[in-house]
Amino acid sequence: MSNTVFRSRLTLVCLALMSIPVSAFGDKPAPAPSSCVVVGYVMLSTYTASPGTSVGVFGKVTNCASGKKRFTVVISSTSGCGVETIISSSRIAFAGGQTLLVSSPCVIAPDTCAGPMQVNVSVYDGSTLLGGGSTILTIQ
């Protein structure tokens, strides 16, 4: 195909596209699916533990949006002395309306102070906290 024929066809295509009204393309892009999360509960394998032992942490997380989303689920604890520890952090894909059980082992550090320890399950979309739940673990 010669350059002249190619340029002629390209010009016709461009003119055809320019003649289509802008309204035919829609005024606004489709909105992104909104983020919606419900943390149904946070449970432990035992609610009383000693330093140096392990405890299972479980959380029920639901994507209440209709579309597929990826969330960061963080399991953390705060001891009675105020020391915060990240137990686990995972990026998880949820289908619309899907509920997943998230879990992680938590080893209680040998130097953890006695008293109540708050165990949290928090769900983030990027840096935005969408929801969370917590329960208390008693350290003896």
C-alpha positions, 0 to 999 in steps of 0.5 A: 500500500502506498503512502498516499493511499495509507494517509488518505484512509487514515485521514478518513478514519480520523474525520469519522471519529471526530464527527461522532459527538462527545456525548456518544462516549459518555460524560463520566467514566464508570465509578470504581467499585466502592470498598466495604468490609465487615469483620464478623468476629475475632476468636482465639484458640485459647483466651489465657496464655503464658509467655513463650506459648502459641495462640491461634488467631481467627477472624471472619472477613466479608467483602460486602461490595459487589465487585472483586477487591484486594484488601490487606488484612493485618493481625496485630496485638497490643500488650498490657504494657502498650507494646504493639506487635504485627503478627501477620499482614497479607494481601488477599483477593475477595470476590464480591460478597465473599467471606473468608476466615483469616488465621495466624499463629501468634507466639507470645514473646517470653518478655511479654508483661502479664495482663490483658493483651488486645488482639486485632484484625484490621482490614485496609484498602491501601492506607485506608482502614475499612474495618476491624475487630478485636478480642482480649487475650489474658497473659499470665 
